[in-house]
Amino acid sequence: MERWELPKGWAWKKLKTLITVIYGKGLSEKLRLGGNVPVYGANGVVGFHNASITKGQTIVIGRKGSAGAVNWSEIACWPIDTTFFIDEFPEILYPKFLYQFLRSQQIDRLQQSAAIPGLNRDVLYSVEVPIPYPDDPARSLAEQRRIVARLEALLGEVRTLREEVQSMRRDLAQVMESALAEVFPDPQGEVKEGWGWRKLKEIAREDSQQIIPTDYPEQEFNYWGLDTIAKNQIEEPSPNFVLGSTIQSTCVKFTKEHVLYCKLRPYLNKVVVPSLDGIGSTEWIPLKPNPEIIKRSFLAFFLRSPYFLQYATSNVAGARMPRMSKKALKEAFVPIPYPDDPARSLAEQRRIAAYLERIAEETRAMDDLLEQDLRDLDALEQSILAAAFRGEV
């Protein structure tokens, strides 16, 4: 790990010379009896129990899974077997000073297994900690406490800013939902004048042609898995051309005449209007709208509307992999403006889709800025932590 020049009187100490790192102990969910004792997994609290295995204030470090994640428990707790923990600290070391230092070092970079991320205790022991005035324990602890107090004040300000940005992102997400609710009526409510209802099966058909990509190992496919598409996404993702030999599952074909709808919960609001042909997960239902009745973009926005999401959620079945019933999808009522006047209907659909696309584009641009703000706050937090352990705060 990186070393830097320390303030006069400070010294580097290997973690192994300061504390003992202990393996967590397994405690399955069914054995947790509730109570006030937090149970820690690699990435934080995963439940509660009525007994602890640590002695008091505890640093919990992810060993598997979220390897290197560093958590703090103010009280005695139960770290499970995917973690290490530290619950005894020498006279020379203020526990929260070590906690904040380990956070600053992004311990996850020390993990050793790519398949199952894991952190080796010997590697953790090799970490070096900057200790102020180690030959004067009283002065050292006073300085460590001062640094931690200053850190907590500064990081508290960063945390407040982060919460404000996250709140703005939540509010922003509601803008699109409000616009969709405004445009698309609820079948139980009042229908806009001149509008009518058509069952989805009357205006679009399922067109699920399956393909086994490994049958064409040298062919390139534009492949979209579910993880390619963000929640509430309508715009298509970037092309993802891969060889058929790399796709180990059966897929469905789609074209630029389709609307892709995901039937698997919790992805019921993933809807994409592709402009390229490709293949994707069989959880996608390629719908082929009748272009004389309905515009693809209009149908896609409807499939993301609050009404339809509620309808889809109420028609999900299956315990392990809940999916929307295809029959329910086909029987869903879709609002159509001026259904008896196709030309006027399609013109109104184009106008509505353009209006919604403008809102989507504006909210997307604002969300990108807010996401950058969060990245900047993460960088600021790391720079504050780094400065603290260089004696600069």
Secondary structure, 3 states (H helix, E strand, C coil): CCCCCCCCCEEEEEHHHCCCCEECCCCCHHHCCCCCEEEEECCEEEEEECCCCCCCCEEEEECECCCCCEEEECCCCEECCCEEEECCCCCCCCHHHHHHHHHHCCHHHHCCCCCCCECCHHHHHCCEEEEECCCCHHHHHHHHHHHHHHHHHHHHHHHHHHHHHHHHHHHHHHHHHHHHHHHCCCCCCCCCCCEEEEEHHHHEEECCCEECHHHCCCCEEEEECHHHCCCCCCCCCCCCEEEHHHCCCCEEEECCCCEEEECECCCCCCEECCCCCEEEECCEEEEEECCCCCCHHHHHHHHCCHHHHHHHHCCEECCCCCEECHHHHHHCEEEEECCCCHHHHHHHHHHHHHHHHHHHHHHHHHHHHHHHHHHHHHHHHHHHHHHHCCCCC
